[in-house]
């Protein structure tokens, strides 16, 4: 009986040791915990050319970005903030119009950083608070005046982009959809704002 108990005890100890060794082997085979994304903050300034009304608007704002260095692609997520601005445009090619403009981000900006090159994709609604002919005569706009669809804005670095310093980002083209809820002249205003061929150029500077 005593021999049987000893045999069982030794068997239990050996089984426990085998389980412990197996767990250790599995743990050692697992990859190390992924590194936390690196956070970068940038100030930005630049401009956007709007083709339909043949005008340019100045842009300022900021970017709060996270770079996941464990991924070779789709490794950037960011919050892109563009401050409210004004644009000087022309309707019918002769009427000067000043517009209050706000870009409203939809979801996160996503992208890829590799080989010192950055490509990002942002979805933005464009809100138009006012349209004023000669800077003084209101002809449309309002809190609900905006594009009916978000613009898909793809920015690519022009030259090397260094996350610790910054760089220049440009679009080759982005489109503005028709606008809605801008007052009695919405249809006419939409004809002179919607369309493709618009561009953006931004200089990003890393915050100290």
Helices and strands as residue ranges (DSSP letters): H 2-29, E 38-50, E 55-67, E 76-82, E 85-91, E 95-105, E 109-114, E 117-133, E 137-140, E 146-147, E 151-157, E 166-170, E 174-176, E 179-180, H 186-191, E 195-206
